[in-house]
Amino acid sequence: MNSFASNLNRFRIRKNLSRAELSAMLHMSRPVVGTYERGECEPSIDTLLQMGDALDVDMNEPLGYDRKSPDGAVDTEGAGQVYGSASILSE
C-alpha cells in the first residue's frame, strides 16, 4: 500500500466516515474509494481537492509531503510550499 492509500484510510477513519459516507460526499461509488485506499488506482487532481475538503485536511498531509523550500530543506517555519515535479501519489 502506498503512503497516499494508507493516509487516505487513516484520515477517513479519523473523520469517523465510512467508505460509503465518503463516497457519497465525493459523488462516486464506494468501491472507487476502496481502490484508492488499497492503492490500486490514483485519483485525479480534482478528486484530491474534493477529498481534502471532505476530510477537512490540507492535501499535502495525506499525500505524505513535508513543506519544503526550493533547495529541498524542510521548512521549519511552516510557511513553505511544495516544490518539485515528483509524482504526487508515489512514495
C-alpha positions in Angstrom: 0.0 0.0 0.0 1.5 3.4 -0.9 1.6 6.3 1.5 -1.3 8.1 -0.1 -3.6 5.0 0.2 -2.8 4.4 3.9 -3.1 8.1 4.7 -6.4 8.4 2.9 -7.7 5.4 5.0 -6.3 7.0 8.2 -7.9 10.4 7.5 -11.2 8.9 6.6 -11.3 6.9 9.8 -10.1 9.9 11.9 -13.1 11.8 10.4 -15.3 8.9 11.5 -16.6 8.3 8.0 -17.3 5.0 6.4 -16.3 4.4 2.8 -19.9 4.7 1.8 -20.2 8.1 3.5 -17.0 9.5 1.9 -18.0 8.2 -1.5 -21.4 9.9 -1.2 -19.6 13.2 -0.3 -17.4 12.8 -3.3 -20.3 11.7 -5.7 -18.6 8.4 -6.5 -19.2 4.7 -5.8 -18.0 3.1 -2.6 -15.8 0.6 -4.5 -13.9 3.5 -6.1 -12.9 4.9 -2.6 -11.7 1.4 -1.8 -9.5 1.2 -4.8 -7.9 4.5 -3.7 -7.4 3.2 -0.2 -5.8 0.0 -1.5 -3.5 1.9 -3.8 -5.0 0.2 -6.9 -5.6 3.5 -8.7 -4.9 7.1 -8.3 -7.4 9.9 -8.0 -7.4 12.9 -10.3 -6.2 16.3 -9.0 -9.9 17.5 -8.9 -10.8 14.4 -6.8 -7.8 15.0 -4.5 -9.1 18.5 -3.9 -12.6 17.2 -3.2 -11.1 14.7 -0.8 -9.3 17.4 1.1 -12.5 19.4 1.5 -14.5 16.3 2.6 -11.8 15.2 5.1 -11.0 18.7 6.2 -7.3 18.4 5.6 -4.6 20.1 3.5 -4.0 17.5 0.8 -0.2 17.8 1.3 -0.6 15.9 4.5 -2.4 12.7 3.1 0.0 12.8 0.1 2.9 12.5 2.6 4.6 15.7 1.7 6.5 17.9 4.0 6.6 21.6 3.2 9.9 22.1 1.5 11.9 25.1 0.4 13.3 25.4 -3.2 16.6 23.8 -2.1 14.8 20.8 -0.7 15.2 21.6 3.0 12.3 21.1 5.3 10.6 24.4 6.0 10.5 24.6 9.8 8.7 27.9 9.7 5.5 26.3 8.3 5.1 28.9 5.6 6.7 27.0 2.7 5.1 25.4 -0.3 5.5 22.1 -2.0 8.1 22.3 -4.8 9.3 19.8 -7.3 7.9 17.6 -10.1 7.8 14.2 -8.4 4.6 12.1 -8.7 2.2 13.4 -6.0 0.9 9.9 -5.4 4.0 7.8 -5.3 6.3 7.2 -2.4 
